[in-house]
Amino acid sequence: TAATSKGKSPSCFGYPLSIFFIIINEFCERFSYYGMRAVLVLYFKYFLQWDDNLSTAIYHTFVALCYLTPILGALIADSWLGKFKTIVSLSIVYTIGQAIMSVSSINDLTDQNRDGSPDNIPVHIALSMIGLILIALGTGGIKPCVSAFGGDQFEEDQDKQRSRFFSIFYLSINAGSLLSTIITPILRAQECGIHSKQRCYPLAFGVPAALMAISLVVFIVGSRMYKKVKPQGNIMVQVSKCIGFAIKNRFRHRSKEFPKREHWLDWASEKYDKRLIAQTKMVLKVLFLYIPLPMFWALFDQQGSRWTLQATTMDGNFGAIQIQPDQMQTVNPILIIIMVPVVDAVIYPLIKKCKINFTPLRKITVGMFLASLAFVAAALVQVQIDKTLPVFPAAGQSQIKIVNLGTDNVAINFPPPLQQVNVKPKGWYLGNGLFHQLFDNVTSKPEEGNNLIRFINNLPDAVNITMGETSFGNLLSLSDSDYKLFPGGRTDKITVIRNSTNFSVTSKSLGFGSAYTIIIDECSGGTCNVSYSEDISPNTVHMAWQIPQYFILTCAEVVFSVTGLEFSYSQAPSNMKAVLQAGWLLTVAVGNIIVLIVAGASKLSEQWAEYVLFAALLLAVCIIFAVMAYFYTYVDPNEVEAQLDEEEKKQAKKDMDMYEKQAEADSQM
């Protein structure tokens, strides 16, 4: 039995009180992790000014690292520090990482000339990378420890309570994830700063940092109540050594004079007992089935990268609510909370009634197929978005737009190959026989659903123009202002001061991702007549069109992820569950690395084509997995272990009989 240092934990509703500290700790930690991750790809793109591909690559590298470090955390906990000290020490690392991320996103840190953009981007990049590495070490390192530490708090006769604890624990993960994915994008959308107002990334990263600090304090407060199991060595190390010895021993005895053994792991029998070898065989059988699984995670984790970037080119106006692009990720946890009970209570029983044997491996296959389908849906949405994007002139080309500010129709002749153009009033820029040229440097749609606005003064006098809180300064007659950036989806008050008299008018809603030239035509009676010239059309594909792809992917997650863990546990010996947990997390890490490889190697210029490529790859892997699953035979680890117990008893009896016979023979001599 394991050595424990047992704290005094009072009971509450039949549960050890200590587990409530652990559940609060987990809620805060998951809020911190998912909150930071929700805004991460937009921070890369808009603050660090990376392009879509680099933002996606670094995002998936970070996620991969978060799922590689649990193996390190399990080794530290089981072989050296124990679970409690590992959680505390790595949580400190984690909190420091979150704090550094918050500091790295402070615009004023390097904005010496106070122009609203950081002057020394490398400083921000260096701080961000240090922060992300510390977060990956922290979140990954404590991942395998917290749930197991919670399980340790129960007595052996509290199986029912322990099972209920794991359900509540999983609920706290989803609750933390859901709330943070709603809240941190709202915090990011605020404007803050000392010298200039910018998107508030320090707040979006700072709140998760504060939650992580609270998580650590709550966990330490319960310290005296915890039952702390002393480290007993890590089973993963034993399994690795057993496999290593078997391979080495097999290589040494590769000549034909040595008889073959039933299984290559049997070559470890000279050094390791039968039980460990039999258990390792069962684990390897499941790990072999894991080989195709990373491709699922390669698609699933693009919700936080490619799908979020897709949402930035869409219309987020849901009537009374304005949805931020990174908030669309909340659709997943919301649907998970709805779909898990629906699938368990309705879908599976219906399938059973139809006399279909829906085995765990068949469920996993269906999950992979559904994820592939979700990316086909994403590709269809992308095709519709691409139709609405403006065509900008290529290198060596120009675009001409003409606005007629006069009251009569005009005809403008261009030299060949261009033709004559007839321009109606309020078409482009002719007034009183003058021709005025505007030079635009706008070469892409405004990001994050913002709008670009500029003004033309079509009055005979100079005016001063303000829109909302943004001043466009003094404009002479028939002159234009520079473009200024405004949040999308709202109306603003336009104030015009002409000859010391104030005139005002409310702008129309300009949508998201547009650019407009607003022409001040006439001001009288306290108001102004304005006309709008659309330079770049707003986003017209609504974010609601992303819901079908999120729904299909969530259905895929329910039948894939939940079933995968359940299948792994049912096929693994009791003391090997940690090995399979590590293997499962490793598939997530490898999946994120696949995104880097495929996105980097494909060189596809069209985003919809990349979605189709990922869908096709997963479909191919799904077919391979279906074939592997067909040939898999299910085992009952308890049955195997019972046989081993029986064999060990027989061997012990045999050894005892031999010992007694030897003792008898010795006494007769």
Secondary structure, 3 states (H helix, E strand, C coil): CCCEEECCCCEECCEECHHHHHHHHHHHHHHHHHHHHHHHHHHHHHHCCCCHHHHHHHHHHHHHHHHHHHHHHHHHHHHHHCHHHHHHHHHHHHHHHHHHHHHHCCHHHCCCCCCCCCCCHHHHHHHHHHHHHHHHHHHHHHHHHHHHHHHHCCCCCCHHHHHHHHHHHHHHHHHHHHHHHHHHHHHHHCEECCCCCEECHHHHHHHHHHHHHHHHHHHHHCHHHCEEECCCCCHHHHHHHHHHHHHHHHHHCCCCCCCCCCCHHHHHCCCCCHHHHHHHHHHHHHHHHHCCCHHHHHHHHHHHCHHHHHHCCCECEECCEECCHHHHHHHHHHHHHHHHHHHHHHHHHHHHHCCCCCCHHHHHHHHHHHHHHHHHHHHHHHHHHHHHCCCCCCCCCCCCCCCECCCCCEEECCCCCCCCEEECECCCCEECCEECCCCCCCCCCCHHHCEEEEEEECCCCCEEEEECCEEEEEECCCCECCCEEECCCCCCEEEEEECCEEEEEECCCCCCCCEEEEEEEEEECCEEEEEEEEEECCCCCEHHHHHHHHHHHHHHHHHHHHHHHHHHHHHCCHHHHHHHHHHHHHHHHHHHHHHHHHHHHHCCCCHHHHHHHHHHHHHHHHHHHHHHHHCCCCCCHHHHHHHHHHHHHHHHHHHHHHHHHHHHHHHHC
